[in-house]
């Protein structure tokens, strides 16, 4: 009879310890889970904007028609739809694109050798910088010319739409060489 009382006392005293342990561990597990979700979404957005910039640079570096030769001024208008399409494929809002820098998207760009026109950077309607006639690698012979696309995109993780955390601005920049 004495052993039964002792066992009952030991069982009764451990109930509160399990609840206390769960109260300590569950917030840590929940925080870790939210961190994994937050990092995964940030990585997905970064990968998407890099892909959008790459597709935009490929579009900007290509001729707009077979008989026009190097028709890059028209390429700046063709970049916007390509970048927006890639962003929409991942359910990103293209209206959130931020301009790279106010005055100069990429300082120190070198122009392609003559007879190519000098570097010209234009800002599209969606705040995307498109630079044409950019010298991509000065060490190669012959020199490789191409186009560059750059923009920024904000990332804010909202916890159940209650409190937004600070915004992170991600930069995307890509180059593509022109085919002759």
GIKAMO-V653630 format. One record per residue. N is the residue number from 1. OMEGA is omega in whole degrees, 0 to 359 (NA if undefined). D_LAST is the distance of its C-alpha to the last C-alpha in Angstrom with 2 decimals. Layout:
{{N	OMEGA	D_LAST} {N	OMEGA	D_LAST}}
This chain:
{{1	180	96.68} {2	180	95.67} {3	180	92.48} {4	179	91.36} {5	180	91.73} {6	178	89.77} {7	180	86.89} {8	178	86.90} {9	180	86.72} {10	178	83.78} {11	181	81.85} {12	183	82.61} {13	181	81.42} {14	181	77.89} {15	180	76.85} {16	180	76.13} {17	180	74.11} {18	178	71.63} {19	180	71.04} {20	178	70.59} {21	178	68.09} {22	179	66.09} {23	178	66.20} {24	187	64.71} {25	185	62.04} {26	177	60.69} {27	177	59.28} {28	179	57.45} {29	179	56.00} {30	178	55.05} {31	177	53.34} {32	179	51.39} {33	177	50.35} {34	177	49.16} {35	178	47.20} {36	179	45.42} {37	181	44.61} {38	180	43.48} {39	179	41.20} {40	179	39.74} {41	178	38.95} {42	179	37.45} {43	178	35.21} {44	179	34.19} {45	179	33.30} {46	180	31.36} {47	181	29.35} {48	182	28.73} {49	175	27.54} {50	178	25.17} {51	178	23.73} {52	178	23.58} {53	180	21.73} {54	179	19.16} {55	177	18.67} {56	179	18.52} {57	177	15.84} {58	178	13.65} {59	181	14.47} {60	183	13.88} {61	182	10.34} {62	175	9.35} {63	180	9.41} {64	175	13.07} {65	186	12.93} {66	185	11.16} {67	185	12.34} {68	187	12.20} {69	181	8.84} {70	185	8.89} {71	184	12.21} {72	178	13.15} {73	177	16.84} {74	182	17.26} {75	181	15.77} {76	177	18.89} {77	180	21.12} {78	183	19.30} {79	182	19.74} {80	182	23.55} {81	181	24.18} {82	180	22.03} {83	180	23.87} {84	180	27.18} {85	179	26.81} {86	179	26.37} {87	179	29.33} {88	179	31.45} {89	177	30.91} {90	178	32.86} {91	175	35.33} {92	182	34.23} {93	182	34.93} {94	180	31.84} {95	179	34.26} {96	179	35.09} {97	178	31.71} {98	177	32.48} {99	185	30.58} {100	175	29.21} {101	186	31.11} {102	187	32.78} {103	187	31.03} {104	183	28.16} {105	183	26.13} {106	180	24.83} {107	175	26.42} {108	177	24.82} {109	178	21.13} {110	179	19.33} {111	174	16.91} {112	178	13.60} {113	178	14.39} {114	12	14.76} {115	180	13.57} {116	178	12.20} {117	178	15.11} {118	179	17.49} {119	174	17.76} {120	179	19.21} {121	178	21.01} {122	179	22.62} {123	181	25.24} {124	181	25.09} {125	180	28.31} {126	177	28.72} {127	179	28.61} {128	177	25.15} {129	175	23.24} {130	180	19.56} {131	180	17.92} {132	182	14.55} {133	181	12.90} {134	174	14.66} {135	187	14.54} {136	183	14.81} {137	185	16.22} {138	183	17.50} {139	181	18.83} {140	176	15.74} {141	355	14.60} {142	181	12.03} {143	180	12.24} {144	178	10.32} {145	180	9.92} {146	180	10.56} {147	180	13.36} {148	178	16.92} {149	179	19.70} {150	175	23.33} {151	178	26.74} {152	181	30.20} {153	181	32.52} {154	175	36.28} {155	176	38.26} {156	178	42.00} {157	178	44.19} {158	179	47.16} {159	180	50.17} {160	180	51.41} {161	180	50.53} {162	183	53.48} {163	177	52.21} {164	174	48.58} {165	179	47.63} {166	181	45.64} {167	176	42.04} {168	178	39.18} {169	180	35.89} {170	181	32.88} {171	176	29.55} {172	179	26.15} {173	180	22.95} {174	178	19.55} {175	174	16.10} {176	182	12.75} {177	178	9.52} {178	176	6.43} {179	178	3.78} {180	NA	0.00}}
